Amino acid sequence: MEISELQKARYEYKPKLPASLSLALDEIAVKEGGPTEALSDREEFKKIFARTYGKPVVAFSKGGEGRKLSRRALRVGAILSGGQAPGGHNVIAGLYDGLKAGNPDSALFGFLDGPGGLVDGKHVELSAQAIDAHRNTGGFDIIGSGRTKIETPEQFAASLETAKKLALDAIVVIGGDDSNTNAALLAEYFLEKGSDVKVIGCPKTIDGDLKNDFIETSFGFDTACKTYGELIGNLARDAGSAKKHWHFVRLMGRAASHIALECALRTKPNVCLISEEIEAKALSLESVAGSIVDSIVKRAVKGDDFGVVLIPEGLVEFVPEIKRLIAELNDAVSGDAADEGLSLEARLEGLSSRVSAESMRALRAMPADIAGEFLADRDPHGNVQVSKIQTEKLLVGMVEARLRELKKQGAYKGKFTPQTHFFGYEGRCAFPSNFDADYCYALGFGAFALVAAGLTGYISCARNLTAPAAEWEAGGAPLTMMMNIERRHGAQKPVIKKALVDLDGRPFRAFAALRDDLAVHSRYVFPGAIQYWGPPEVSDDVTATLRLERGGE
C-alpha cells in the first residue's frame, strides 16, 4: 500500500508519557484518595451500583505505599464505541504497549464494530504489526466502531459469556459519556454475577462535553478544533480577499457548543452563536437571526459586505420555541412510510390538530426544505434527527428576509451573498495532533495500569494537561462519581453528566469580551494546518479552552 511521507513520519512519532507512567512497572505505586460520591441521587446510586459505588480516586506515582501493578500475563479486550475521534488508535497502542511491558505473554483483543462485537463475540487478536500500522493515525479502522448500547439482560449476559470464552481479565471501553456509562454498568454487572473481569473506560468525544474535575478534556477535541480552525481561517481569508461572501458554518456539537466556542477563540469570526447562552436568555430564533443581521448591517456601513458566522450543530434544540416544536413533533409524527409519501402541505395539515398553534406557526415560517427536515425520518428512538437539520440555511433564509425589509426602509444598502458549510466528518478522523497523540497514548497506558492494579469501574485520567506531558498527573477516577439520574426515552436512568459550556467560565467570558468588536471589525486569525513539527509552543500547543480553564491566557 502506498503511503505519504506524512504517514511515515506519524508512524514513527514517539508519544510522550507522564513521568509516573514512564517508570519501570515495579516502581509504579497506585495511591488512593478518600471515598467518592455521585453528583446527585446518591442513595439511588448506592442501590444501582452496590458493588462499585464510592471507590476512591487513584493516582500513579513513584514508589512508596500503595497498590502495585501485577506482572502476570493479562488478556484484555478493547472496544471503540460511538463516533470517531482522532487518537483512538493511540489509546489502543498505549494499552497494547503497557500490556506487553507488563508481560510479553499478555494479549489484546479488539471487539469488532463497537459494543456489538462484545455482545456477538466478534473479535480479533491484535498483533504488533496491526498496532504499528495504526500508531498516531486518525480513524477507528483498526477494529471499527459502533453505537450499540448494552442495556438488555440478554446483552449483558452475552457480554459476560464472551468475556468468559476469551478468558478475559478486563475490558477497556473507549467512548463518550453514554459509552462510559455502559462501562460502569458492565463493571457492576460482572461483579454481581461473581465475575472477576475488570472494566475500565477512556474519555472520547470530539464534542468536548465529557469533562469534569478529573477529565480536563476528552480526546479528539484538540485535533478536531484545529482542523476546523484551519478551514474557518481559510474561509475568513477568502472572505476578506473576495470581499463579497458571508460564510455560515455549522460545526459539530449537538449537546454542547464547546467546538464552536473553541473555534471562535482560535479564529475570531464576526459572529459565534453559543447554544447554552441562547437557552439561558430564552432567545427566540428571530432574535438569534437579528444578532447576525446587526453585524451584517454595521459591517456594510464600512463597505465590508463579507463575514463569518459560526453555528453549533445542536442550536435549534436550545431555542425555546424550536425545542418545544421538536418535543411536540417527537410525540406527534409517526415516521410511517405512508407519511413520507405525502406532500409537505399535506403533512402540515395532518399535524395541525396534533401540535400547538405556536409550533405550527414556527413550522410554516420555515423554508419548505427546512420544514421537511423536521418531519423527515426519525432516529431509532422515534425522535427528530437534529443533526440533519441545516440550521445554517434556516438562519440564512431568516437573515435574507430581514435584510429585504431593511432595504425597503432604506436602513441597509449593502449586498448579502451567503455561503453555507457544515464541518463535521472533516475533523473526526484527522491525524491526531501531537497533544492528542500523547494524551491518547497516556490514557491507553493508564488503562493498562488500572487493570494491572486490579481496579474496575474506573475511567483512565490524565490531568495538568497544559504542562509538558512529563508533568501530567496520571490516574483513574470512579465512573460513578461522574453520574446523575436523568430521564432518557421515558425512563429514569443513571448517566454520566454532559458538560455544557459554562457561561461563567473563562473561555466563554474571554470570547464574550471580544464579540461586540468582532461583529463590526475584521480581526480574523488564520491558525493554519495542525503543526506536527516546530517549537513546542506551536507543535504541542493545547486548545484555548483548556488553557483558559487552567488559568492561562
N, C-alpha and C positions, 0 to 999 in steps of 0.2 A: 504494500500500500504506500503510495506517495504521500509524504508529509512535508509540511512547510518548515522553514528554518525556525519560525516562532514555536511550532510544535516541538521541535527537537530541543530548543532551549528550555521550554517549560517542563519537558520530561526530566531534564537534568537539574532543575531547580531543587535546592535542598531546603525544605521548610524549617523554620526556626521554632524551637520548643522553649517553653518556660524552663527556667533553671531547675525547678523541682522535679520535672519530668525528664531532664537530661542526665540525671544521676544514674549510677548503677542501680538496678532494681532493688538490690538488698539494702541500699541506703535510703530508699524512699519510705517515709512513715506517713500514715494516714491519721491526721489529728481530728478529733471530733469536738464539735461545739455542743451547745445545750439543746434540749428538745425544741421542736418547731411546732407551729400551729398553722392551720389553713387560714385563708384570708377572711372567711366568714363561715357561718353554719357549722361550727366546729363539732358540736355534738353529733350532727348528722354524719360528718366525715369520719368520726371515730367508729361509727357503725359500719359505714361503707368500706372503710379501709382499716378494719380491726387489726390487721397484722402488719401494716406498713405505715400507719399514721404516727406522726410525732417524732420521726427519726431526726438525728442531728445533721446539721451541715458539716461537711468534711473538707479538709484542705490537705494537699500533699506538701510535704516539707522534707528537709534533710535530717534523717536520723531522729533520735530521741524516742520518747514514749509514743505509742500509737500502734494501730494495726500495721502489719507488714504484708507485702504482696506475695502471693503464692507463686512458687516456681513450677508447680505441676503443669502438665500439658492440659490445655483447655480447648474445648470445642465450642465455638461461638457462631451464632447466626446473625446476619445483618440484614436490615430492611430499610430501603429507601421509600419513604411514604409521602404522598402528595405531589405538588408541583415541583419542577426542577428548580434548583438554586445553585449558583456557582460555588464549587468547593465540596460537593458531596463525595466526589471520588477521593478527595484528600482525607475525609473522615474515615473512609474505608481503608485507605492506605495507612493512616496513623494507627487504626485499630489492628490491622494486619502486622505492622512492624512491631507494635507493642507485644502482641501475642508471640511472635517469633523471638523477640528479645527475652521474653519470659521463659519460653521453652520451644526449641526448634520443632518439637513434635506437635505443637498446638495447631489447630486447623480452624479456618474461617470459611463459613458457608454463606452464600448470598441467596436470599429468597427472591425469586423472580417476580417482577412486576408488582412489587409492593406487598402490603399485608396479606393480600390474597394468596401470595406464594407460600406464606406460613400456613394459612388455613388449608390450602390444597396440597401442601407438601412438595411444591415445585422449587427446586433449589439447584445450586451448582457449587462445588468446592472451588474457592478462589485460589489460583496459583500465583506464584511470584511473577510469572510472565504476564498474567492478566492484570495484576496490580500495577506493574511497571508501565504497562501500555496506557494507563489512565491517570497517572500521577499529574497533579496540577492542571488537569484539563476540565473543561466545562461538561455539562450534561450529566445524565444518570444512566448512560447506556451500558455500563459495566454489568448491571443486573436489572435495570429498568425500575420504574416506579409505578405506583397505583394509588387509588383513593378508596380502596375497600376499608370499611370500618368493621372492626371485630367487636360485635355487640350482642349477637345472639348466643344462647347457651351452646348451640351446636358449633358455632365458630370458635368459641373459647375452648371447647372440648377438643375440636380438631387441631387447634394450635398446640395444645398440650401433647396430643398424640404425635404430632410432627416432631416436637422437641424431644420426646422420648425415643422415637425411632432413630433420630440422629444422635442420640446420647449427648444432647447439648448441655453445656454448663450455663450458658447465658444467651440472651437475645438482645441486640442493640437496635433500637428503633430511631431512625434518623428522620425527623419530621417537624411539623409545626405544632401549634397548640392542641389541635384535635388528635394528632398522631401521638403526642406525648401523653395526653390524657388516656389514650388507648394503652400506652406503655404502663402507666400507673395501674390501670385496671387489670392488665395481664399479670403484673407483678403480684397483685393481691390474689388473683385467681390461682396462680400457680402455688402460692403458699397455702391457700385454702384447701387445695387438693393434695397437699403433702409433697409437692414437687420442690426440689432444690434449684430449679432453673431460675437464674437471675435475669432481671430485665432492667436495662439502662437506656436512657434517652439521650438524644443530641438535638440542640435547638436550631431548626432550619426554617427560614421563610424569607424571601426577598422583601415581603411587605414590611418587615421590621416590627411587627406587632407582638412578637414573642420576646418580651424583655421585662426585667424587674430588677430588684436589688442584686440578684445573683447572676442574671443573664443580661449583660450590658448591651448586647446586640445579638441578633440572630444571624447565622452565616448566610452569605449571598447578598445581603442588603448592600454592603460596601461595593461589591462589583457591579450589581445592577444599577445603582445610582451613578456610579462613574460612567457606565456605558450610556445610560440615558442622558447624563450630563454632557457627554461629548456630542450626542445627537442634538440636544437642545441648543448647545453652543453653536453648532453648525447652522441650525435654523435661524438663530439670532444674528449670526454673521451674514447669512443670506438676506435676512430682512433688512438689515442696515445697509447692505450693498444695493439690493434691488429697490429698496425704499417704496414698496408697494404692497407687501403682504402682511396680514395679521395671521400668525400661526397659533392655532388652538390645539394643544397637545394633551390628550388624555393619557394618564400614567397608571400603571398597575397599583393596586392598593384598595381593595374593596372595603375592608373593615376599618382601615385607618389611613391617614394621609401622610405617613412618615416619608414615603418616597417623594411625593410632591414637595413636601417641605424641604427635604434634603437637596433635591434638585434646584429649588428656589434659592437656597443658601449658596449653592455652588455656582449658579449661572446668572442670578439676578434678573429674572424676567420682569415684564411690566405688571403682570397680574398673576398671582398664585392663589387659588381657592383652597381653603382648608375645611374639610367637611365637618370636623369637630366644632369649629368656630361657628359655622353656619347653623348647626343644630343648637349650640348653646345660645345663640342670639335669635333662634327661631325665625331665620330669614326666609322669605319666600323666594321662589325661583325667579320671579320678576325682579326682586331686589338684587339677587346674585347677578343676573344679566345686566342690571343697571349699573353695578360697580364696574363692569367691563366697559360699558358704554361711556361712563365718565372718563375712563382712561383714554379711550379712543378719541373722544371729543377734545380733551385737553391736549393730546399729542397732535391732533390735526391743526390746532391753532398755531403750533410751532412748525407746521409743514411736515410732520412725521406721521405719514399715513401707513405705518407699519408697527408691529409689536409682537410680543409673545405672551400667551396665556397658558398656564398650567392648571390641569383639572384632574383631581383624583378620581380613579375609576368608580368608586362607590358613592360619589357625590349625591346622586339622586336619593339614596336611602337616608340621607341626613337632612334633606329639605322637608320640613314638616308636611306640606300638602302632598308631596310625592311619596313620602314614607307612608302616609295614610292611604294614598291611592294603591300602592303596592300591597299593603296589608289587605285591603278590600279585594283586590284582584286575586290574591292568593286563595281567598275563600270563594270568589265568585266565578273564576274562569276554570273550566273543566280540563282544557287541553285536549279534548277529543278531536280525532281526525276530522269528524264532521264539521266542527267549528272552524278548523284550519281552511276548509274549502270555501267558507263564506267570504264575502267582500268585507272590507273594513267597516263600511257604514252599517252593514247588516249585523256585524258583531257588536258594534257600539249600540245599536238599537236593542239588541238582545241583552246587553248589560245594564241598560238604563234602569231596570227595575231591581237590580241586584247590588248596585253601588250607590253611594251618596251623590247628590246633585253636585257637590263641590268636586268630587272625583271625576264625574262626567265632564264638568267644565274644563278641568285640567287636561283630560284626555283629548277633548275636541279642540283645545287651543294648541295642541302639538302638531307639527308637520305630520302628514299621514304615515310616512315611513317610520318615524319615531314612535308614534302611537301603536303601529303594528308590532314594534319590538316589545312593547309592554304586554301585548296579547299573544306573543309567539310561544314556541314550545316551552313547557315547564321544565324545571330541573327534576331529578329523581324524587324529590320530596313534594312536587307539585307547586313549587314557588317560581315567581318571576326570575328569569336569569339576568340579574342586574348587570353582570359583566358584559353582556351582549348589547346593552343599551348604549347607543352612540351619543353620550351626553354632550360631547363637543359639538356635534351637529345640531343638537337641540338648542344649545346656547347660541350658536351662530345664527340660527333662524330667529331667535328672540331678539338678538342684538340687531340684526338687519331690519327687523320690523320697527324697532325703536329708533334707529338712525333715519329711516324713511320719514317718520313723524317729525323728527328734529329738523330734517332738511326742509320739510314743508313750512316749518315755523321759522326758518332762517337761522336756526341755532347750531347748524352743523353744515360745513361746506367742504368737508374732506371727501376722500374716496376710501371705501372699505372693500378690500379684496381678501376674503378669508381663505385659509388653507387648513384642513383638519388632519390630525395624525393620531394614531394610537400606538404607544410604545409599550409593548408587553413582552412577547416572546423574544424580542431583540436582546433583553437583558437577562433572561433566565438561564442561558447556557453558555455565557461568555467564559473565556479563560478566566479563572479566578484571579483577582488582584493579589499582590503579594500579601496583603493583610488577610484576605480570605483564605489563601493557600496555607498561611501559617496558622491562622485561627482554627481552620477545619482540621488540620493535622493534629493540633494540640487537643481538640475535642475528641478526636478518634483515639489518640494515645491515652487521654484521660479516661475514656470509656473503658479501655482495657484495664487500666489501673483500678477502676472501681470494681470491675468484675474480679480481678485478681485479689482484691481486698475482701471479697465475699459479700458485697453490698447489692441490694436490689431496690427498685422503686426510686432510683436517683436519676438526675439529669447531669450530664457532664458539663462543667462550667470552667470558664477562664475569665478572670477579672483584671482590672487595672490595665485595660486594653490600649490606652493612649500612650503607655510607656513602651519601650522596646520589648520585643517578645520574651526575652530572657527574664524580664521583670514581671511578666504576667503571673497571676495567682491562680493556680490550677486546683480543681477540687470537684466537689459534687454537692448538689442540693436535693433534698427530698421533693419529689414531684407534688406530693400532697400539699406542701406549703404554698404552692402557686395557684391553688384551686379555689373555686367558689361554686355555688349551685346556681345554674341558670336554666331558664325554660328553653328547651330546644325541641322543635317539632311536636309541641303539645305535651311535653313531659319535663319534669324537673330532673336535671342531670348534673353530675359533677364534671366540671370543665376547667381547664387552665384559663385564667382570665386574660383576655386580649388587652394589650397595652395600646391605648389610643394616644394621639398627640395631646400632650399636656399643655393647655393654653396658658398655664402659669410657668411653664418650663423655659429654660434659657434658649433652646433652639427656636421655639415659636416667637418668643419675645424679641430675639435678635432679628428675625425676618419682619415682624410687625413694625419695628422701629424704622425700617427702610422703605416700607411699601408705598407710602404717600409720595416719596421722591421717585421711586421706580415707576409708579403709574404714569408719570409725566416724562421723565428723562430716560435716555438710553444708557444704562450702566452695565450692559451685558459683560459677563465674564465667560471666556472661552476655555474651559478646562482641558479640552483636547482628549486624546486617547488615554486609556489606562497606561500608566508608566510602570514598566517592569524593571527598568534599569535606571540608574542615576543616583543622585544624592538621596539618602534615606528620607529626608523631609518631603521628597517628591514621590519616590517609588514605594515607600512604606507608609504613606500618609493614611490617616483614618478619615471617616466621614466627619463633616462639620457638625452633624448631630451629636455624635459620640464625643467629639472634642468639647463642645459647649456643655454637654451634660456632665462631663468630668471636670468642669471648672476652667477650661481653657478658653481661648478667644477665637 
